[in-house]
Amino acid sequence: MKIKKGFVVREIAGQSVVVALGSATKDFNGMIKLNDSGRVIWDMLSEGKAAEDIVKKLMEIYEIDEETVRRDVEKFINTLQGANILE
């Protein structure tokens, strides 16, 4: 699973925001605000990391139980899939 080409994160007033560039704007013309954990997920998906690796990383960073992290990662990934942002 990986972020499609044409989607980038920009810092706007201290907030991480996903925007589409070029031909990606034909399918997506909004933006997505990312909190800190969302940014970690986005960056790892951009590198092609698996959901399991993302769950482990977030558990290390935030010391949250696996069930909560797994549910949140799945929700985030489902949102990106629904917006047609993932390959």
N, CA, C and O of each residue as an XYZ file, in Angstrom:
348
protein
N       0.851     -1.168      0.000
C       0.000      0.000      0.000
C       0.897      1.230      0.000
O       1.867      1.317      0.752
N       0.546      2.178     -0.864
C       1.386      3.366     -0.982
C       0.537      4.546     -1.450
O      -0.474      4.370     -2.129
N       0.966      5.747     -1.076
C       0.305      6.970     -1.508
C       0.539      7.127     -3.013
O       1.653      6.929     -3.498
N      -0.526      7.487     -3.747
C      -0.390      7.716     -5.184
C       0.461      8.950     -5.448
O       0.542      9.856     -4.619
N       1.083      8.966     -6.597
C       1.843     10.139     -7.025
C       0.872     11.302     -7.197
O      -0.278     11.116     -7.595
N       1.348     12.489     -6.895
C       0.527     13.674     -7.051
C      -0.072     14.176     -5.747
O      -0.735     15.213     -5.731
N       0.151     13.456     -4.657
C      -0.326     13.892     -3.348
C       0.875     14.216     -2.474
O       1.795     13.409     -2.339
N       0.856     15.400     -1.885
C       1.986     15.846     -1.076
C       1.483     16.471      0.219
O       0.328     16.882      0.324
N       2.376     16.532      1.197
C       2.076     17.210      2.455
C       2.774     18.561      2.431
O       3.949     18.666      2.081
N       2.041     19.571      2.804
C       2.580     20.923      2.923
C       2.319     21.418      4.332
O       1.318     21.056      4.951
N       3.215     22.240      4.834
C       3.035     22.862      6.145
C       2.406     24.233      5.932
O       2.975     25.090      5.256
N       1.234     24.431      6.513
C       0.538     25.704      6.406
C       0.195     26.160      7.816
O      -0.599     25.525      8.511
N       0.798     27.262      8.228
C       0.571     27.822      9.567
C       0.777     26.768     10.658
O       0.000     26.685     11.610
N       1.830     25.969     10.506
C       2.167     24.958     11.506
C       1.325     23.689     11.431
O       1.476     22.807     12.277
N       0.451     23.576     10.449
C      -0.412     22.410     10.291
C      -0.003     21.626      9.046
O       0.210     22.211      7.984
N       0.107     20.304      9.175
C       0.395     19.451      8.020
C      -0.895     19.246      7.244
O      -1.914     18.838      7.802
N      -0.838     19.536      5.940
C      -2.015     19.440      5.087
C      -1.657     18.665      3.821
O      -0.640     18.941      3.185
N      -2.501     17.688      3.454
C      -2.323     16.928      2.219
C      -3.079     17.650      1.111
O      -4.246     18.007      1.269
N      -2.395     17.859     -0.012
C      -3.016     18.464     -1.184
C      -2.648     17.645     -2.416
O      -1.651     16.924     -2.431
N      -3.470     17.773     -3.437
C      -3.207     17.102     -4.711
C      -2.554     18.086     -5.662
O      -2.858     19.279     -5.650
N      -1.656     17.572     -6.484
C      -0.986     18.385     -7.499
C      -1.181     17.745     -8.865
O      -1.415     16.540     -8.967
N      -1.084     18.546     -9.904
C      -1.123     18.030    -11.270
C      -2.392     17.272    -11.575
O      -3.489     17.704    -11.220
N      -2.238     16.135    -12.240
C      -3.398     15.363    -12.684
C      -4.197     14.772    -11.521
O      -5.360     14.410    -11.702
N      -3.601     14.668    -10.340
C      -4.318     14.145     -9.175
C      -5.470     15.063     -8.769
O      -6.404     14.630     -8.095
N      -5.404     16.335     -9.182
C      -6.480     17.271     -8.832
C      -7.780     16.953     -9.572
O      -8.840     17.448     -9.191
N      -7.714     16.147    -10.607
C      -8.936     15.746    -11.323
C      -9.826     14.880    -10.443
O     -11.053     14.948    -10.525
N      -9.193     14.059     -9.594
C      -9.939     13.138     -8.736
C     -10.102     13.642     -7.304
O     -10.982     13.180     -6.579
N      -9.270     14.574     -6.902
C      -9.296     15.053     -5.516
C      -8.975     16.539     -5.512
O      -7.868     16.935     -5.878
N      -9.923     17.358     -5.105
C      -9.677     18.795     -5.111
C      -9.829     19.440     -3.739
O     -10.029     20.650     -3.635
N      -9.735     18.638     -2.699
C      -9.821     19.152     -1.341
C      -8.460     19.127     -0.675
O      -7.419     19.147     -1.331
N      -8.500     19.083      0.646
C      -7.270     18.901      1.411
C      -7.612     18.143      2.678
O      -8.756     18.136      3.131
N      -6.604     17.510      3.236
C      -6.761     16.732      4.460
C      -5.773     17.272      5.481
O      -4.573     17.334      5.217
N      -6.279     17.666      6.654
C      -5.400     18.104      7.739
C      -4.934     16.867      8.495
O      -5.718     15.962      8.782
N      -3.646     16.845      8.812
C      -3.066     15.720      9.543
C      -2.642     16.157     10.938
O      -1.981     17.183     11.097
N      -3.021     15.378     11.949
C      -2.452     15.604     13.274
C      -1.115     14.875     13.319
O      -0.679     14.333     12.303
N      -0.462     14.853     14.465
C       0.874     14.255     14.551
C       0.874     12.769     14.177
O       1.743     12.320     13.430
N      -0.087     12.013     14.688
C      -0.110     10.587     14.360
C      -0.504     10.372     12.898
O      -0.005      9.451     12.252
N      -1.384     11.205     12.381
C      -1.740     11.131     10.968
C      -0.544     11.379     10.082
O      -0.400     10.763      9.026
N       0.320     12.288     10.515
C       1.540     12.577      9.739
C       2.472     11.374      9.729
O       3.081     11.068      8.704
N       2.585     10.693     10.860
C       3.422      9.485     10.919
C       2.865      8.431      9.956
O       3.612      7.820      9.193
N       1.556      8.227     10.001
C       0.932      7.245      9.114
C       1.166      7.630      7.657
O       1.549      6.789      6.844
N       0.935      8.901      7.327
C       1.120      9.376      5.950
C       2.552      9.135      5.480
O       2.777      8.601      4.393
N       3.513      9.532      6.306
C       4.924      9.381      5.918
C       5.290      7.922      5.700
O       6.024      7.596      4.767
N       4.779      7.036      6.562
C       5.104      5.619      6.414
C       4.412      5.025      5.184
O       4.996      4.191      4.492
N       3.181      5.445      4.908
C       2.512      4.980      3.692
C       3.240      5.492      2.452
O       3.316      4.794      1.442
N       3.770      6.699      2.528
C       4.526      7.263      1.406
C       5.756      6.426      1.097
O       6.205      6.362     -0.047
N       6.297      5.785      2.127
C       7.465      4.916      1.964
C       7.063      3.486      1.592
O       7.928      2.633      1.392
N       5.752      3.220      1.499
C       5.279      1.893      1.149
C       5.257      0.913      2.308
O       5.232     -0.299      2.091
N       5.266      1.416      3.529
C       5.255      0.544      4.710
C       3.896     -0.125      4.869
O       2.867      0.434      4.490
N       3.907     -1.311      5.426
C       2.686     -2.080      5.674
C       1.979     -1.550      6.916
O       2.596     -0.938      7.787
N       0.673     -1.797      6.982
C      -0.128     -1.350      8.123
C       0.450     -1.886      9.433
O       0.456     -1.178     10.440
N       0.928     -3.110      9.428
C       1.492     -3.711     10.647
C       2.703     -2.922     11.144
O       2.859     -2.722     12.348
N       3.554     -2.478     10.229
C       4.719     -1.671     10.612
C       4.285     -0.325     11.191
O       4.896      0.186     12.130
N       3.231      0.234     10.623
C       2.722      1.520     11.102
C       2.171      1.369     12.517
O       2.417      2.214     13.378
N       1.428      0.294     12.753
C       0.879      0.032     14.082
C       2.006     -0.070     15.105
O       1.932      0.539     16.172
N       3.032     -0.824     14.790
C       4.158     -0.991     15.716
C       4.837      0.348     16.017
O       5.168      0.633     17.168
N       5.041      1.162     14.988
C       5.698      2.461     15.167
C       4.869      3.375     16.064
O       5.401      4.014     16.971
N       3.574      3.434     15.809
C       2.717      4.296     16.624
C       2.654      3.821     18.073
O       2.590      4.637     18.992
N       2.672      2.513     18.279
C       2.680      1.984     19.647
C       3.951      2.403     20.377
O       3.912      2.705     21.569
N       5.075      2.422     19.665
C       6.341      2.857     20.261
C       6.306      4.344     20.614
O       6.727      4.745     21.700
N       5.802      5.149     19.690
C       5.807      6.602     19.877
C       4.848      7.032     20.978
O       5.209      7.825     21.846
N       3.639      6.515     20.943
C       2.584      7.030     21.810
C       2.230      6.142     22.989
O       1.420      6.538     23.828
N       2.807      4.961     23.076
C       2.535      4.038     24.176
C       1.039      3.815     24.358
O       0.508      3.954     25.460
N       0.369      3.470     23.267
C      -1.062      3.190     23.252
C      -1.243      1.705     22.972
O      -0.413      1.084     22.309
N      -2.339      1.141     23.484
C      -2.564     -0.286     23.295
C      -2.774     -0.616     21.815
O      -3.227      0.213     21.025
N      -2.431     -1.840     21.479
C      -2.439     -2.277     20.081
C      -3.822     -2.194     19.446
O      -3.946     -1.780     18.293
N      -4.853     -2.577     20.173
C      -6.208     -2.566     19.620
C      -6.624     -1.154     19.184
O      -7.189     -0.978     18.105
N      -6.347     -0.168     20.011
C      -6.695      1.220     19.692
C      -5.917      1.704     18.482
O      -6.481      2.309     17.570
N      -4.615      1.434     18.479
C      -3.775      1.876     17.360
C      -4.215      1.207     16.068
O      -4.339      1.870     15.038
N      -4.450     -0.083     16.109
C      -4.851     -0.823     14.907
C      -6.166     -0.268     14.353
O      -6.302     -0.089     13.143
N      -7.123      0.002     15.226
C      -8.410      0.550     14.800
C      -8.229      1.924     14.144
O      -8.831      2.210     13.109
N      -7.393      2.770     14.761
C      -7.163      4.113     14.221
C      -6.433      4.072     12.877
O      -6.759      4.840     11.973
N      -5.457      3.189     12.741
C      -4.717      3.059     11.481
C      -5.655      2.566     10.389
O      -5.635      3.090      9.275
N      -6.471      1.572     10.692
C      -7.419      1.058      9.706
C      -8.405      2.144      9.272
O      -8.736      2.247      8.091
N      -8.869      2.944     10.217
C      -9.802      4.027      9.893
C      -9.137      5.047      8.968
O      -9.737      5.493      7.991
N      -7.898      5.409      9.283
C      -7.160      6.374      8.467
C      -6.954      5.830      7.050
O      -7.179      6.538      6.068
N      -6.530      4.585      6.954
C      -6.301      3.956      5.650
C      -7.607      3.875      4.862
O      -7.620      4.137      3.660
N      -8.696      3.516      5.524
C      -9.993      3.459      4.847
C     -10.410      4.826      4.317
O     -10.997      4.924      3.240
N     -10.110      5.874      5.067
C     -10.417      7.240      4.609
C      -9.623      7.563      3.351
O     -10.170      8.115      2.396
N      -8.338      7.223      3.343
C      -7.510      7.476      2.168
C      -7.978      6.637      0.973
O      -7.987      7.123     -0.158
N      -8.360      5.401      1.216
C      -8.862      4.561      0.125
C     -10.155      5.133     -0.428
O     -10.365      5.132     -1.640
N     -11.021      5.619      0.445
C     -12.273      6.209      0.015
C     -12.074      7.458     -0.836
O     -12.889      7.766     -1.706
N     -10.977      8.177     -0.573
C     -10.647      9.376     -1.346
C      -9.806      9.037     -2.572
O      -9.402      9.927     -3.320
N      -9.543      7.748     -2.773
C      -8.753      7.260     -3.916
C      -7.326      7.832     -3.922
O      -6.803      8.235     -4.962
N      -6.721      7.854     -2.739
C      -5.369      8.404     -2.578
C      -4.314      7.292     -2.523
O      -3.127      7.562     -2.708
N      -4.731      6.053     -2.272
C      -3.776      4.946     -2.166
C      -3.748      4.112     -3.439
O      -4.761      3.938     -4.117
N      -2.551      3.601     -3.744
C      -2.396      2.676     -4.888
C      -2.842      1.300     -4.468
O      -2.798      0.366     -5.269
